[in-house]
Amino acid sequence: MGSQTSTTEAPTREIAAAMDAIRRIVREIRLSSRAVEKSLGVSGAQLFVLQRLAAVAARGGRAPSIAELAEETATDPSSVSVVVSRLVARRLLVRRPSPLDGRRSEVAIPPAGLELLASAPPPPVQERLIAALTNISAAEREAVVSGLEAVVRELGAGEGAAPMLLEDEDPVPGNGAASPRPPDAVVSDATAKPAGEP
């Protein structure tokens, strides 16, 4: 009888601990999303993409393609493409042919996007999640991946590409968050150039 009670209590404690951990992560995501949308008028995912692009530029790298940006943000290319389209619609990003290879399309930040980034809050929750997953041991990371994938399977939520964190799945560009604060000058997609380019 005692062994049965102990066997029942153990998974119950583990489930409670797992639920607490999920609640804490969801809370961080929700607070980060609210803070970004309130201060900048863009979604957390849109800010994350802008900040990763700025990081690539700061390292002296060339403007990335959608596939390269997906790798930079640890996201599926189809999901990051949705966010990029919304940022392009808001004149906060530009898509252009690569000057080195006209067959290659790349993504860059025009002055309006840089202006928004200048007043952005500290690193978003996505950055902190990636850092946390990077900093734990390989064994812990494998256990996290295995456990989360098992939960996703049990939920029946494994179909299709996962959307970016903090991004509405509304397919209409611009409907993912409130309109950003208007820049001093509106930059058109056809003529916008990243800062520093002639």
NUZA-853378 format. One record per residue (C-alpha): residue number from 0; x, y, z. Coordinates in pm, 1 decimal. Example, Ala and Ser with C-alpha at 12.3 -4.5 7.8 and 13.67 -1.06 7.14 Angstrom:
<nodes>
     n       east      north         up
     0     1230.0     -450.0      780.0
     1     1367.0     -106.0      714.0
</nodes>
This chain:
<nodes>
     n       east      north         up
     0        0.0        0.0        0.0
     1      279.4      237.5       99.5
     2      476.2      163.6     -217.8
     3      167.1      234.3     -430.9
     4      118.1      572.9     -261.8
     5      484.8      660.8     -312.3
     6      469.7      559.9     -678.9
     7      161.2      779.1     -731.5
     8      303.3     1081.4     -548.8
     9      632.2     1087.1     -743.4
    10      485.5     1162.7    -1088.8
    11      236.8     1402.5     -929.4
    12      525.2     1606.0     -785.0
    13      708.3     1593.4    -1117.2
    14      399.4     1710.4    -1307.4
    15      346.8     1997.1    -1060.9
    16      712.1     2100.0    -1098.2
    17      686.8     2084.5    -1478.6
    18      366.7     2291.5    -1477.6
    19      531.6     2550.6    -1251.4
    20      827.9     2574.9    -1490.1
    21      593.7     2617.3    -1789.1
    22      395.7     2886.0    -1603.6
    23      715.4     3079.4    -1528.0
    24      830.7     3064.1    -1891.2
    25      487.0     3165.5    -2022.8
    26      478.1     3454.5    -1774.1
    27      817.3     3580.7    -1896.1
    28      697.0     3555.9    -2256.5
    29      372.6     3741.4    -2178.0
    30      545.5     4021.9    -1983.8
    31      807.6     4064.2    -2255.7
    32      540.5     4078.4    -2526.4
    33      335.4     4339.2    -2342.0
    34      638.3     4558.4    -2272.7
    35      755.1     4553.2    -2634.7
    36      411.9     4621.7    -2784.5
    37      343.3     4901.7    -2536.4
    38      675.3     5080.2    -2586.8
    39      739.8     5019.8    -2958.2
    40      414.0     4909.2    -3119.9
    41      567.1     4596.6    -3274.8
    42      544.2     4235.7    -3161.9
    43      816.3     4063.1    -2963.8
    44      896.8     3846.2    -3267.1
    45      934.5     4152.4    -3489.8
    46     1171.8     4316.4    -3241.9
    47     1370.1     3992.8    -3212.5
    48     1417.5     3975.2    -3591.2
    49     1527.8     4338.9    -3605.0
    50     1774.9     4287.7    -3321.5
    51     1921.5     3972.1    -3478.1
    52     1965.9     4156.9    -3808.0
    53     2138.1     4441.0    -3623.0
    54     2366.7     4186.1    -3453.1
    55     2462.0     4039.1    -3792.0
    56     2545.0     4388.7    -3920.5
    57     2748.0     4465.4    -3606.3
    58     2959.1     4154.2    -3670.9
    59     3035.6     4286.9    -4016.7
    60     2832.5     4017.9    -4189.0
    61     2648.9     4066.7    -4515.9
    62     2272.2     4113.2    -4508.3
    63     2122.7     3764.9    -4464.0
    64     1873.7     3574.5    -4675.6
    65     1549.5     3444.9    -4522.4
    66     1710.6     3102.8    -4473.6
    67     2012.8     3257.3    -4300.8
    68     1789.3     3476.4    -4084.6
    69     1588.8     3168.0    -3986.6
    70     1909.9     3003.3    -3868.8
    71     2009.7     3319.7    -3683.5
    72     1676.0     3324.6    -3498.1
    73     1649.7     2944.4    -3447.9
    74     1321.9     2951.1    -3642.0
    75     1168.1     2778.9    -3944.4
    76     1217.9     2983.5    -4267.1
    77      843.1     2994.8    -4338.1
    78      776.5     3138.2    -3991.4
    79     1045.1     3405.0    -4006.2
    80      929.2     3499.4    -4357.3
    81      586.9     3595.6    -4215.6
    82      750.2     3828.4    -3962.9
    83      980.0     3980.0    -4225.6
    84      680.4     4049.6    -4453.5
    85      507.9     4239.6    -4172.7
    86      820.2     4443.2    -4101.2
    87      859.4     4523.2    -4472.3
    88      494.2     4635.9    -4481.6
    89      570.1     4871.7    -4192.6
    90      883.6     5007.5    -4366.6
    91     1101.3     4872.2    -4085.0
    92     1282.4     4623.5    -4310.9
    93     1364.7     4607.0    -4681.1
    94     1403.0     4305.5    -4908.6
    95     1638.8     4352.0    -5202.2
    96     1848.7     4155.4    -5451.2
    97     2201.1     4087.0    -5329.3
    98     2458.1     4317.8    -5495.0
    99     2688.3     4013.6    -5522.9
   100     2431.3     3767.6    -5659.4
   101     2112.3     3900.2    -5816.1
   102     1944.5     3559.6    -5773.1
   103     1978.2     3591.1    -5396.1
   104     1728.2     3802.0    -5197.6
   105     1850.7     3955.5    -4872.9
   106     1696.0     4141.3    -4579.5
   107     1831.8     4466.6    -4436.0
   108     1733.6     4736.9    -4186.1
   109     1653.9     5085.8    -4324.1
   110     1686.6     5402.6    -4112.7
   111     1329.0     5370.0    -3980.3
   112     1410.3     5027.2    -3836.8
   113     1732.2     5153.6    -3681.7
   114     1540.7     5441.4    -3524.7
   115     1299.8     5197.9    -3361.6
   116     1587.2     4979.1    -3238.0
   117     1753.7     5279.4    -3074.0
   118     1473.4     5295.3    -2817.5
   119     1424.3     4919.0    -2779.7
   120     1421.6     4760.3    -2431.9
   121     1684.9     4508.2    -2311.8
   122     1723.8     4173.7    -2495.1
   123     1384.3     4011.3    -2554.8
   124     1278.7     3684.2    -2398.1
   125     1378.6     3488.9    -2711.7
   126     1741.0     3597.0    -2663.5
   127     1730.9     3490.3    -2300.3
   128     1573.7     3154.1    -2386.6
   129     1840.5     3083.0    -2648.1
   130     2112.1     3185.7    -2401.8
   131     1962.4     2962.3    -2132.1
   132     1947.0     2662.5    -2367.3
   133     2304.1     2731.9    -2475.6
   134     2434.3     2756.5    -2119.6
   135     2288.9     2433.9    -1979.0
   136     2479.9     2109.3    -2027.7
   137     2443.4     1899.2    -2342.7
   138     2271.9     1624.8    -2140.3
   139     2023.1     1873.3    -1993.1
   140     1956.6     2021.5    -2337.0
   141     1891.8     1676.0    -2486.1
   142     1652.5     1598.8    -2200.1
   143     1467.1     1929.3    -2255.9
   144     1431.9     1862.7    -2629.0
   145     1319.5     1503.9    -2575.9
   146     1069.5     1598.7    -2305.9
   147      921.2     1896.2    -2490.5
   148      887.0     1702.9    -2815.5
   149      706.3     1423.4    -2627.6
   150      464.4     1676.2    -2473.7
   151      401.4     1834.3    -2815.6
   152      321.5     1490.3    -2959.1
   153       79.2     1415.5    -2675.3
   154      -90.8     1752.1    -2730.7
   155     -124.9     1680.3    -3101.3
   156       43.8     2011.3    -3176.0
   157      325.9     1888.0    -3395.5
   158      180.7     1969.7    -3738.5
   159      333.8     2241.3    -3955.0
   160      608.7     2490.9    -3881.8
   161      607.2     2646.0    -3536.0
   162      534.4     3022.1    -3550.5
   163      779.3     3263.0    -3391.8
   164      729.6     3339.1    -3025.1
   165      521.4     3650.4    -2955.8
   166      385.5     3675.4    -3311.6
   167       16.9     3667.9    -3396.2
   168      -66.7     3409.6    -3664.3
   169     -307.4     3645.3    -3846.4
   170     -190.8     3615.9    -4210.8
   171     -255.8     3980.5    -4294.0
   172       70.9     4181.2    -4274.4
   173       58.6     4444.2    -4007.2
   174     -213.6     4281.8    -3794.6
   175       24.8     4114.9    -3551.0
   176       56.5     4418.3    -3323.8
   177      -33.4     4782.6    -3297.8
   178      120.6     5019.2    -3552.2
   179      472.5     5126.8    -3457.6
   180      545.5     5481.3    -3357.0
   181      580.2     5672.6    -3684.6
   182      940.5     5759.3    -3776.9
   183     1036.8     6114.5    -3861.8
   184     1033.2     6022.1    -4230.7
   185      852.9     5732.6    -4396.3
   186     1095.5     5520.8    -4601.7
   187      956.1     5336.8    -4903.2
   188     1054.9     4976.9    -4970.4
   189     1166.0     5066.4    -5320.7
   190     1411.5     5339.1    -5219.6
   191     1504.5     5260.7    -4858.4
   192     1868.2     5179.9    -4794.3
   193     2029.9     5055.6    -4474.3
   194     2219.6     5318.9    -4283.6
   195     2573.5     5373.7    -4405.1
   196     2505.1     5279.9    -4768.1
   197     2543.3     5543.2    -5043.7
</nodes>
